[in-house]
Amino acid sequence: MANLLLPVLMLAVMYFLLIVPQRKKQKAHADLMRSLGPGDEVVTTGGIYGGITEVDGDDVYLEVAPDIEIKIARRAIADRAFPGGAAAPAKADKPAKAGKSAKADDNDATTADGDGVKSDDAATEK
């Protein structure tokens, strides 16, 4: 009897560590799919962000840029873009990295001919 107790106990632990969390995740995703509607900001499994403009059965129309809509499968939506109803972050200019100047220096990989490839000839011409 003791020989059967260990495998049964291991199966029970595996069930609660693997299967139960996966079912919770599937249920949460199914609830998300049911709650989607026009105006929701979402991200697809391919990483495309957009706002839902129309839901047509298993298809969803996303506006990815002003006046540009794409049609995707509803199941291709991974999550809301801004969970919890938070507003989209304001677009701000990226600050320059510390220690870098806006002016190009000699260590940049640009050359006089503009092809972006640094060669020994370009280094010796300076």
N, C-alpha and C positions, 0 to 999 in steps of 0.2 A: 504494500500500500504506500509505503514511503517512497518507493521508486517512482510512482506515478504523480506524487504530489509536486515534485520539482518541475517537471515539464508543464503541468497544468498551471502552476503558479507563473511560470515564464510566459505562457501564452496569455494569461490574464494581464500581466504587466505590459506586454507588447501591444495588446488590444488598447489599453488605456493610454499608452504613450504614442501610438501611431495612428490608429484608426479613429478614435474619438476626436482628436484635434483636426484631422482631415475632414471629417464629416461636418464639424463646426464651420470650417473654412468654406466648404461647398455650400452650406446653407446660407452663409452670409453673402456669398457671391450670387446665389439665386435670388435672394432678397434684393440685392443691388440691381440685378437685371429687371426685376419686376417694378422697381421704383423709378427707373430712368424715364425721363420725359424731356420735351423741348425746354431749352434753357439751361440744362445741366452741362457743366464742363467736365469732360472725361478725358482719359488717356487710354489709347488702344494697346493691345499686346505688342504692337510694333513700335510703340513709343510716339505715336502721333497724338498731339493735343488738339482738342477742338470742342466746340459747343454743339450740342444736339439741336437741330432745327426741326427734325421730323422723325417720327417713329412709324415704320410701315411693316408690321408683322415682325419677321425675323431680321429686317434690315433697318439701319439707322443712317440718317443723313447728318454728317458733321460739317460744320463750317470751320475750316482750318485757317482761313485768312478772309479778309473782307471780300464778299461776293464769290468765294470759292468753296464749293461744297463737294464732299466725296461721299459715296455710298459704301457702307461697310456692313458686315454681318454683326448682329447684336452680340453674339458670343465672342467677338473680337475685342470687346471693351474689357479692359483689365480692372479699372477702378475710376472713382471720381478723381478729377485732377486736383481738387482742393478739398479733401475730406473734411467733414464737419461743417460744411457750408461757409468756410472761410473765404474771404475775398481773394481774388487773384493778386499776387504780389505786384507792386508797381515796378515797371521796367525802369531801371536806373543804369546810367552809364557805368561801365566797369572802371573802378579806380586803377590807376597805373600801379604796377608792382613796386614795392619799396626797393630803392637802389637802382631803378631803371629810369633813364631819361627818355623823353619822347623822341629825342634825336637818335638816329641810328649810330651805332659805334662800329669799330673795326671787327668785332666778334660776330656781327650778324652774318647770316648766310646769303647775303645778296651780293651781286657783282655789278660791275658797270654795264654789262650787256643786258641786265635785267632778267636773266633766265633763272635766278634763284639758286644756282649751283656755284659753290665756291670752288675755285680751282687754284692750282699753284701759280698759274699765269696771272690771275687776277690779284693774287697776294703780292707778287713781285712788282706789279705795275704801279703800286702806290708809292 
